[in-house]
Every structure is written in C-alpha cells, then in structure tokens.
Amino acid sequence: MKTDHYDAFAEAYDAENASSLVNAHYERPAMIALAGDVRGRRILDAGCGSGPLSAALRERGAEMSGFDGSPAMIELARRRLGDGVPLEVADIAEPLPYDDESFDDVVASLVLHYLEDWSAPLAELRRVLRPGGRLIVSVNHPTVYMISYPQEDYFVTRRFSEEYEFAGQAGTLTYWHRPLHAITDAVLAAGLRIAALAEPLVSPDAPPELLPPKLRSGEKSGFLCFLFLVLEKS
C-alpha cells in the first residue's frame, strides 16, 4: 500500500486531525472507548500516522509501539511521542517487523479502507497478536459510500478518490469501498471473531460550533461516518 503520499500534506493533516469533529471528537474517542482499560497492555498502533491515538492510549497506561507507511508521519509521531515509543516505517500490506504474539492489542485507525485486499494484512495483524488478543478497527462506513455515490453498485468493491482540505492545504485520499458482508467475510476468514460492531455517537464534549446543524439543534442524535469493529484472535 503506497502511503507516502501523506508526506505531501503531513503537517496539515496532523493539524486538522488534532481538532476536527470526525477525528478528535468522533473517531478517536470511539477507539479509546472500545479499547477500554489498557493499563499494562502491549498495543501496536498499525498505521499510527502522527501518533495522536498512541499518545492517548499511552496516557491511559498502555505500552505502545507503532508503524506507518509515511516517513513524514512517523517523524511527526516521533516528535509527539518521544523515544519511549518504538516507531517504524512499514507497509501494512507487507510482512511486519514484529515477532509472533508480541501484542495484547492492535489498533488500526482508519487504515484498512486504503487496501483492496485485506487477506495478507489481517493475517499479519493476527500473527502479531497473542491468543485472545484484540484487533480494534475503524474504517469508512460502507453505507456512506451509497449516500455519496448513489449511482454506483454498493456490492462491488471499488477504488475511489476524494479531495479534502486539511488545515487549508489540499490533499487527495484514495480508498477502497467494500460492502459490509465483504468486511465481515474478510475478518472471519482471517481467523478473527467479531466481538463488537459499533456505530458510535459524537463525543458529548464536542464543541457545538463543530456540529452539523441537525445535531446542534437536537433533531438528530448522530451521523454515519465510520464503522468500528473489535475483533478477537481465536
């Protein structure tokens, strides 16, 4: 998986990630909540980016390690986390530089939806988990694809790109849409058990000015954006 395209806008992406609604007040709090009590647990942050999730889990007592395919992101993560967190430049689609059963948990925050084939990456993430360990995943919610692209076939796994603005800088992200059954088929085929599937609400401490109008008014309680899974190594 080519992720060094993030190098072109790493600083801007990090700045946006720190305070945006979908990252700081929705996705990251949901991942932290699903992880639960992490004191003393060895956790691998797969696709760690600039390290905000690693920092949050470390604050809660986890022993963190991380990797990302973007050298610029890893440099930002090193600045944030210091020397106490081992960080590597590595590709999630390739064999990983970790021993078997090295971790109690793996977190993969908004990573797998960049991949067409999940078979090898899930096998590697399972390999580095101890028996009974957890893989906690967030990905683009497949239903959102149909809302955004109603003319497309929901049941076809398809590559698509979207333009974003990160802290004032333009960037393009390229994803793979897959229907919900393809997600569950892939994780079960990898020998992982689905322990939880979540569609969380926005964090209650989100600044009101960041909320969409229908959430701010109370007309709606939440919105679809990402899908979260807790997977256990059987």
C-alpha positions as CSV (number, residue, x, y, z in Angstrom):
1,M,0.0,0.0,0.0
2,K,1.5,3.3,-1.0
3,T,1.0,5.7,1.9
4,D,3.9,8.1,1.4
5,H,1.5,10.4,-0.5
6,Y,0.7,11.7,3.0
7,D,4.2,13.1,3.1
8,A,3.0,16.0,0.9
9,F,0.5,17.2,3.5
10,A,1.5,15.5,6.7
11,E,1.8,18.7,8.8
12,A,-1.6,20.0,7.6
13,Y,-3.2,16.6,8.2
14,D,-1.8,16.5,11.7
15,A,-3.1,19.9,12.5
16,E,-6.6,19.1,11.2
17,N,-6.6,15.7,13.0
18,A,-5.9,17.4,16.3
19,S,-9.2,19.3,16.5
20,S,-11.6,18.2,13.7
21,L,-15.0,16.9,14.5
22,V,-14.6,13.5,12.8
23,N,-11.1,12.8,14.2
24,A,-10.8,14.5,17.6
25,H,-14.5,14.3,18.7
26,Y,-15.8,11.2,17.0
27,E,-13.3,8.6,15.7
28,R,-10.5,8.8,18.3
29,P,-12.8,8.9,21.3
30,A,-14.7,5.9,19.9
31,M,-11.4,3.9,19.5
32,I,-10.3,4.8,23.0
33,A,-13.7,3.7,24.5
34,L,-13.6,0.4,22.6
35,A,-10.1,-0.2,23.9
36,G,-11.3,0.1,27.4
37,D,-8.9,-0.4,30.3
38,V,-5.4,-0.6,28.6
39,R,-3.2,-0.3,31.7
40,G,-0.2,-2.5,31.2
41,R,-1.3,-3.8,27.8
42,R,1.2,-4.0,24.9
43,I,-0.5,-2.3,22.0
44,L,0.6,-1.9,18.3
45,D,-0.8,1.2,16.5
46,A,-1.0,0.0,12.9
47,G,-0.9,3.0,10.6
48,C,-0.2,5.3,13.5
49,G,0.0,8.4,11.4
50,S,1.3,11.3,13.6
51,G,0.6,9.4,16.8
52,P,-2.4,11.0,18.5
53,L,-4.1,7.7,19.3
54,S,-0.9,6.2,20.6
55,A,-0.4,9.3,22.8
56,A,-4.0,8.9,24.2
57,L,-3.6,5.2,24.9
58,R,-0.1,5.7,26.4
59,E,-1.7,8.3,28.8
60,R,-4.1,5.6,29.9
61,G,-1.3,3.2,30.8
62,A,-0.7,1.2,27.6
63,E,2.8,0.2,26.4
64,M,2.7,1.5,22.8
65,S,4.5,0.6,19.5
66,G,3.6,1.9,16.1
67,F,4.3,1.9,12.4
68,D,3.2,3.9,9.4
69,G,4.0,3.8,5.7
70,S,4.6,7.6,5.6
71,P,8.1,8.7,6.7
72,A,6.8,12.2,7.3
73,M,4.0,10.9,9.6
74,I,6.5,8.8,11.5
75,E,8.7,11.9,12.0
76,L,5.7,13.8,13.4
77,A,4.8,10.8,15.7
78,R,8.4,10.8,17.0
79,R,8.1,14.4,17.9
80,R,4.8,13.8,19.7
81,L,5.8,10.6,21.5
82,G,9.5,10.9,22.1
83,D,11.9,8.0,22.4
84,G,9.7,5.9,24.6
85,V,7.5,4.5,21.9
86,P,9.2,2.3,19.2
87,L,8.1,3.5,15.8
88,E,8.8,2.0,12.4
89,V,8.3,3.0,8.7
90,A,6.5,-0.1,7.4
91,D,3.8,-1.1,4.9
92,I,0.7,-2.8,6.4
93,A,0.4,-4.7,3.1
94,E,3.8,-6.3,3.6
95,P,5.3,-8.6,6.3
96,L,5.6,-6.6,9.6
97,P,8.9,-6.3,11.6
98,Y,7.4,-7.8,14.8
99,D,7.6,-11.2,16.4
100,D,4.7,-13.6,16.6
101,E,2.3,-12.9,19.5
102,S,4.1,-9.7,20.5
103,F,1.0,-7.6,21.4
104,D,-2.1,-7.8,23.6
105,D,-4.0,-5.5,21.2
106,V,-3.6,-3.9,17.8
107,V,-5.4,-0.7,16.8
108,A,-5.9,0.1,13.2
109,S,-7.5,3.5,13.0
110,L,-8.8,4.5,9.5
111,V,-6.2,2.3,7.7
112,L,-7.8,-0.8,6.1
113,H,-10.1,1.1,3.8
114,Y,-7.0,2.1,1.8
115,L,-6.5,-1.6,0.8
116,E,-8.1,-3.6,-1.9
117,D,-7.1,-6.9,-0.4
118,W,-7.4,-7.4,3.4
119,S,-6.2,-11.1,3.4
120,A,-2.4,-10.6,4.0
121,P,-2.7,-7.5,6.3
122,L,-5.3,-9.2,8.5
123,A,-3.1,-12.4,8.6
124,E,-0.1,-10.3,9.7
125,L,-2.0,-8.4,12.3
126,R,-3.4,-11.6,13.7
127,R,0.1,-13.1,13.7
128,V,1.5,-10.4,16.0
129,L,-1.5,-10.8,18.5
130,R,-1.3,-13.1,21.4
131,P,-4.1,-15.7,21.7
132,G,-7.2,-13.9,22.8
133,G,-5.8,-10.5,21.7
134,R,-7.9,-7.9,20.1
135,L,-7.7,-6.0,16.8
136,I,-9.7,-2.8,17.1
137,V,-10.6,-1.3,13.7
138,S,-12.2,1.8,12.3
139,V,-13.0,2.1,8.6
140,N,-15.2,4.1,6.3
141,H,-18.8,3.1,6.9
142,P,-19.9,1.3,3.7
143,T,-23.4,2.9,3.8
144,V,-21.8,6.3,3.4
145,Y,-20.5,5.3,0.0
146,M,-24.0,4.8,-1.2
147,I,-25.1,8.1,0.2
148,S,-22.2,9.9,-1.6
149,Y,-22.3,7.8,-4.8
150,P,-25.9,6.6,-5.3
151,Q,-25.2,5.8,-8.9
152,E,-22.6,3.2,-8.0
153,D,-23.1,-0.5,-7.2
154,Y,-22.9,-0.9,-3.4
155,F,-22.0,-4.6,-3.7
156,V,-18.9,-4.1,-5.9
157,T,-15.5,-3.5,-4.2
158,R,-14.3,-0.3,-5.9
159,R,-11.4,2.2,-5.7
160,F,-12.3,5.8,-5.5
161,S,-10.6,9.1,-4.6
162,E,-11.9,12.2,-2.7
163,E,-10.5,15.7,-2.4
164,Y,-10.1,17.3,1.1
165,E,-8.7,20.4,2.7
166,F,-6.5,19.8,5.7
167,A,-5.9,23.0,7.7
168,G,-6.1,25.0,4.5
169,Q,-4.0,22.6,2.3
170,A,-5.5,20.5,-0.4
171,G,-5.0,16.7,-0.3
172,T,-6.3,13.7,-2.1
173,L,-7.1,10.4,-0.4
174,T,-7.8,7.2,-2.3
175,Y,-9.9,4.4,-0.7
176,W,-11.5,1.1,-1.5
177,H,-15.2,0.7,-0.8
178,R,-16.4,-2.8,0.2
179,P,-19.8,-3.8,1.2
180,L,-20.5,-4.8,4.8
181,H,-20.6,-8.6,4.0
182,A,-17.1,-8.3,2.4
183,I,-15.8,-6.7,5.6
184,T,-17.2,-9.5,7.8
185,D,-16.2,-12.2,5.4
186,A,-12.6,-11.0,5.4
187,V,-12.2,-10.8,9.2
188,L,-13.8,-14.2,9.7
189,A,-11.6,-15.8,7.0
190,A,-8.6,-14.4,8.8
191,G,-9.5,-16.4,12.0
192,L,-10.8,-13.4,13.9
193,R,-14.0,-13.3,15.9
194,I,-16.3,-10.3,15.8
195,A,-16.7,-9.3,19.5
196,A,-18.3,-6.0,18.8
197,L,-19.5,-3.8,15.9
198,A,-20.2,-0.2,16.7
199,E,-21.7,3.0,15.2
200,P,-20.9,5.5,17.9
201,L,-22.3,8.9,18.5
202,V,-20.2,12.1,18.6
203,S,-18.4,12.7,21.8
204,P,-20.5,14.8,24.2
205,D,-17.7,17.2,24.7
206,A,-17.5,18.2,21.0
207,P,-17.7,22.0,20.6
208,P,-21.2,22.9,19.5
209,E,-19.8,25.0,16.6
210,L,-18.3,21.9,15.0
211,L,-21.6,20.0,15.0
212,P,-23.8,19.8,11.9
213,P,-27.0,21.9,12.3
214,K,-29.3,18.9,12.9
215,L,-27.1,17.6,15.7
216,R,-26.7,21.1,17.2
217,S,-30.5,21.5,17.2
218,G,-31.1,18.1,18.7
219,E,-33.1,17.0,15.6
220,K,-30.7,14.1,15.1
221,S,-28.5,12.2,17.7
222,G,-25.7,11.2,15.4
223,F,-24.5,10.6,11.9
224,L,-22.9,7.8,9.8
225,C,-19.2,8.2,9.1
226,F,-17.1,5.3,10.2
227,L,-17.7,1.7,11.2
228,F,-15.9,0.2,14.2
229,L,-15.1,-3.4,15.0
230,V,-13.5,-5.2,17.9
231,L,-12.0,-8.5,16.6
232,E,-10.6,-11.2,18.8
233,K,-7.9,-13.8,17.9
234,S,-9.4,-17.2,18.3
